[in-house]
Amino acid sequence: MQTSGGDMSTPELPHTTEKPECRLCRASDDLRESHIIPSFVFKWLKKTSATGYLRFGEEMQRRKQDGVKIPLLCGDCEQRLSSCERQFSENVFMPLTNGAGFNPFDYGPWLAQFAVSLSWRSLIFMPTMAPLTHVPPQHSARLDDAAETWRRFLLDDQRPITPFDQHFVPLGFVDSHTVPSLPPNINRYIARSVAIDVVTSPEQIFVFTKLPFALIIGMLYSAKPGEWEGTRLDPPGGHFGRGKHLGLPGGLLTYMCDKASRITSLNNTLSPKQKQVIESSAFKDADRTANSGTFEAMLQDFRLFGNEAFKKPDQSK
């Protein structure tokens, strides 16, 4: 699978003296600094971290207090999206963060609204990070079509979103596996990473939004829709996870493993100074570290891989 390689760094945006246009309702108004990935995710990551700080992708050398925000929505539209964010956080995200996987649940229109809002924000933000040149030219019009379909749905949830459907993939800690190439930080990737991307392969093109313990997939093109089993969200609501059987394309796991390995590579580029900053913060409050989500994810990887979980790629076995 090919990707845009986005790292969630904040782009430089042009300044203007005119009132900008809200990207959702398209009214000219003062815009809020809107999160691409909702703020509740970063609040949880900070609260459950060993250090109280965040580090992201290509900017791993710098500690962060929050996720990326850009002038995007007017106050009314910000409030419009906050309702489904709150319901997702309370009904899905927080139950998932115990790492034990998911239990089937009933959902209302709020789940598709939340998924669409993430895919829409990710899709309109990605080109500000890097041109989406990896999308085949014959499918490039789908990007604009999907963004407009999702925008209109967010304003009126009675509108259809097909063929740009939304899929939800809950994740839990991996406690056993038979995958030879599974990276030894897979549980840290599942539990502690966030990311957005536009992913392409000959059979699939989709917007990929990674939250701790969850994926949101906004479909742009699929030659094999049957590979996604039990993950599609019904906009009016429904029951998710009947029988707990979910079917996913094999390439999705390969993609996620590549991204997990990339995180290890970036961690290995940390300067000695930043490594000392992290160690000092962790040892400053030993109780916090021991009870943190960071430590739990590391422990899960140690249980799965032993010392291999913490070896650098160039270390001999």
N, C-alpha and C positions, 0 to 999 in steps of 0.2 A: 504494500500500500504506500502511496505517496502522500506527503503532507506538506502543509505550508511552512512548518517549522516555527510557528509562533511561540513566543516565550512570555507573553503577558506583560511586557514592559510598556510603559506609558508613552504614546507617540506625541510628537510636537504638533499642536493644532494651531491653525491660523487665527489671528485675532481680528475682530471686526467691530465697528461702532454701531452697526445695526442690530436690532434684536434678532437672534437666530431662530431657526425653525425647529420645533420639536420633531424628532424623527418618527414619533408615533402618530400623533394627531395632526402634525404639520401646521400647527398654529405658530405664529411668531410670538415668542414669549421669552421671559427669563428662564434659562435652563438650570436644572439641578445638576450637581456632580453625581452622575448615576453610576452605580457599580455594573460591570459586565457580568461577573459572578456575584450573586447577592451577598450583602454584608453579613448575614447570619452565618455564612460559611467561614468567613475570616474571623469572626468573633469566637466561633467554636474552636477553630484551629489555634488561636492565641490562648484561649482559656485552657485548652488541653495540652498545650505544648510544654516542653521541659524548660524553655527559656522565656516564654512570653512574647517572642518575636517570630516573624515570618521571613522566609527566604524563598525567592522564586527564580527558576530557570537560569537564563543567561545573566541575571543580576544577582547571582548567588553570593557575591562578595559583600552585598549590602543588606543589612537588616531592614525589614519593613514592618509597618504597623497596620497596614490595610492592603486590600486588593486594588486593582486598577479601577479608577473612576474617570469618566469623561463627561463633558457637557452633552447630554443626550436627550433628556426628557423634561417637559414642563412639570410643574408641581402636581397638576391633576393626573397626568399620566404616571408619574412616579407613584402616586397613591393607588392608581388603578392596578399596578403590578404588585404593590406591597401586600395586597390581600391574599393572592395565590401563593406568594412567597411565604407568608406566615403559616398558611395551612400546610404547605409542603414541609416546612421546618418542623411543625408540631406533630404531624401525622405520619411522616415518612422519614425525614432526615434524622431526627433525634432517636427514634427506635432503631434505625440502622447503625447508629454510631457505637452500639455495643459490640459490633464486629461479628455477631453470631449469624449474620445473614438476615433474610427477611421471612416474615410470615404473610400469607395471603391477606389481602385487605380490600375493602370496598372504597371506591373513590368517586368524587363528584367532578364537575367541570373544572374545578381548580387545578387538577393534576395536569390535564392537557394545556391549560392556560399557562401554568408554570413552565412546562416543558417548551412550549412555543416561545415564551418570553426569553428563555435562555438561548434557544437556537437562533432566534431573531437577533438578539443582541450580539451573540458571537459572530453571526454571519456579517452583520454590518460593521463590526469592529475589526474583523480580521484583515480587510484590505488596508487599514490604516497602519498595520504592522509590517505587511509585506504583500506585494501583488500576488494574487492567487493564480499564478501562471501554470501551476501543475494541473489545473482543471482542464480537461480536454476541450478544445475550441467548440466542438459540437454540443457540449453541455454547458458552456459558459452562460447562456441565457437563463439557465435554470437558477442561477444564483439570484438574479434580480426577480425572477418569477416567484421563487420561494420567499424571499424577503418581503415582497408585496403581499403574497398570500397570507403569510404569518402576521404582518402588520394589520391587515384588515380583520383577521380573526381576533386579534387582541382588542380591537375596537368593537367587534360584534361577534361573540362566540357562537352565533348561529350559522356563521359562514363555514363552508367546508374547507379542510386543509389538504385533502387528497389531491395530488399524489405526494405531497410533501408531509407525510405522516411523521408522528413522533413516537419514539420508542424509549422505554425506561428499562434500565438494566441495574438492578440492585446488586451490590457486591458485599462479600464478607471475607473474613480472614481465610487464607488457604492453609489447611492443616495437613494435607497430604497431596501428592501429585505424581503423575507419570509422564510429565513433560520434560524431556532432556534439557531443553534450553531455557527453562524457567529461571529468570534472574533471581539472585538471592536477596534482593530487596523488594520482592513482589508485594509483601504485606505492608511495607512502608509506603510503597506506591499506591496501593489500594486505599490506605487509611489517611495518608497525610499529604496527598498531592491534589492540585487543581490545575486544569489546563483547558484550552479551547483549541480547535483545529478544524480544518476542512480536509477530510481524508478521501482519497480517491484510489480506486482499483479498476480493472476492466469491468467488474460486475457491480461495483457500488461507488456512490459518491454521497457523503453525508457530513453534516456538521456534528462534531464530536465535542461535547462539553463534559469534562471530568470533574466530579465533586468527590469529596471523601465518601467512600462506600457506595457510590452511585455514578451511573452514566446517563446522560440524556443524548439521544441520537435524533437529529433532525434530518430526515431522508431527503436527498436531492434527486437521486437516481438509483434504481436497483433492478438489475436484470434477473435477480434471483430473490424475490421477496419472500419466498417460502423458507429461506434460511433463517429468517427472524421469526421465531416461534414463541408466542406467549408474551411478547414484549411491547406490541403495538398498543398505544393508548387510544381509547374511544373518547372523542371530545365531550360527549354528554356525560360520561362517567361509566363506571362498571365495576368489575371485580378483577383484581390483579393477582396473578400467581396461582390460579386454580391448579392443584396438583403439584405446585412448585416446579414444574418442568418448563425450562426456558431453552430455546434453541438459538444459537448465534453463529454467524459466519466464522469459519476457522481463521480467516485473516485478521479478525478483530483481536484475538489473543496474541497473535504475532506482533501486531501493531503496539499493543499495550506493553508487551515484553520489551520491545525496542525502546519505548519511552521510559520504562523503568530503568533500563540499562543506561540510557542517556542521563538520567538523574544521578546515577552512581558516578558517571564520568564527570559531571559538573561538580559534584561534591568533592571529587578528588582534585579539583582545581582550586579549592579554597586555599587562600594564603595562610602561612603560619600564624599571622596576626589574627585572622578571622577564626581559625581553629581554636586559638587561645580564648577569644571572646566567647565562643560557644561553650567551651569547657568551663570557663569561669562562671558563666551564667547558670550552667547546669549544676555545678557543685555549690553555688551560693545558697540554693534551697534544695537540699537533698530529698526532702519529703515530697516536694512538688515534682521533682524529676521522677522519683520512684512511682508516683501515682499518675503520671502523665500519659496521655495518648501516644506521645512520641516513644516513651519507653515500652509501652505495651506493644506497639507495632514492631519495635526492634526485637522484643522478646519472642513475638510470633515468628519472625524470620529466623531467630536463633534456634527455636524449637524445630523448625522445618529444615534448616540447612547447617546447623552447628556453626563452627567457627568460619565456615565459608561465607556466612552472611556478612562478615565484616572484613574480608580480605580485599585488598586492592586488586584490580585486574592483572597487574604484573607480578603479583606475589606467587611464589611457587606453592603448590599444594602440599 
